[in-house]
Amino acid sequence: MPSIKPWKSGAPLKNPIANSSGQSCWEQCYKRVKEYDEDMCKVLKDEIDKLLIFAGLFSAAVTAFVVESYQWLDGPSDPTPVLLAQLIAIQLNGTSA
């Protein structure tokens, strides 16, 4: 059985990373991570832009509906709730009608 010697700091690596571009492995790693981050930011920016457009269109549609439906609002057609509210107010104040 061959003896396995532990690696010590400063010793050459047993299995070095192949490097044909002349960059260190950390530079290659940084390059790949930077590309991934830039792509992810671009995707998220596009998605947020689409959500903002949708929110603006939805807000415009709801506003148009509210403006049109506001014209339909009027007082209660049945005077009973108004009369009951007045009677309750009179009883609470202790005054007679």
C-alpha positions in Angstrom: 0.0 0.0 0.0 1.4 3.4 -0.9 1.6 5.9 1.9 -0.5 9.1 1.5 1.3 12.2 2.6 -0.9 15.1 3.7 -0.8 18.3 1.8 1.0 21.2 3.4 0.6 24.9 2.8 2.9 26.2 0.1 3.3 22.8 -1.5 2.2 22.4 -5.1 -1.3 20.9 -5.7 -1.6 17.2 -6.5 -4.3 17.9 -9.0 -4.0 21.5 -10.3 -6.9 23.1 -12.1 -6.3 23.2 -15.9 -5.7 26.7 -17.0 -5.4 27.3 -20.7 -6.4 31.0 -20.7 -3.7 32.3 -18.5 -6.1 33.4 -15.8 -6.1 32.1 -12.2 -8.9 29.9 -11.1 -10.2 32.8 -8.9 -10.4 35.1 -11.9 -12.2 32.5 -13.9 -14.7 31.9 -11.0 -15.2 35.7 -10.7 -15.9 36.0 -14.4 -18.5 33.2 -14.4 -20.2 34.6 -11.2 -20.2 38.1 -12.6 -21.8 36.9 -15.9 -24.5 35.0 -13.9 -25.2 38.0 -11.7 -25.5 40.3 -14.7 -27.9 37.9 -16.4 -30.0 37.4 -13.3 -30.2 41.2 -12.8 -31.3 41.7 -16.4 -34.0 39.1 -16.0 -35.3 40.5 -12.7 -35.3 44.1 -14.2 -37.4 42.9 -17.2 -39.8 41.2 -14.9 -40.2 44.2 -12.6 -40.8 46.4 -15.7 -43.6 44.1 -16.8 -45.1 44.1 -13.4 -45.1 47.9 -13.3 -46.8 48.1 -16.7 -49.4 45.7 -15.5 -50.0 47.7 -12.3 -50.4 50.9 -14.2 -52.9 49.4 -16.7 -54.8 47.8 -13.8 -54.9 51.1 -11.9 -56.2 52.9 -15.0 -59.0 50.3 -15.5 -60.1 50.4 -11.9 -60.0 54.3 -11.9 -62.2 54.4 -15.0 -64.7 51.9 -13.4 -64.8 53.9 -10.2 -65.4 57.2 -12.0 -68.3 55.8 -14.0 -69.8 53.9 -11.1 -69.6 56.9 -8.8 -72.4 58.5 -10.8 -74.8 55.7 -9.8 -74.5 56.5 -6.1 -77.3 58.3 -4.5 -79.0 58.5 -1.2 -81.0 55.6 0.2 -84.3 55.2 -1.6 -86.0 53.9 1.6 -86.2 56.6 4.3 -86.6 54.1 7.1 -82.9 53.8 8.0 -82.6 57.6 8.2 -85.7 57.9 10.3 -84.5 55.2 12.7 -81.1 56.9 13.0 -82.9 60.2 13.9 -85.1 58.5 16.5 -82.1 56.8 18.1 -80.3 60.2 18.2 -83.3 61.8 19.8 -83.6 59.1 22.5 -79.9 59.3 23.3 -80.1 63.0 23.7 -83.2 62.8 25.9 -85.1 65.4 23.9 -88.6 64.8 22.7 -89.8 65.3 19.1 
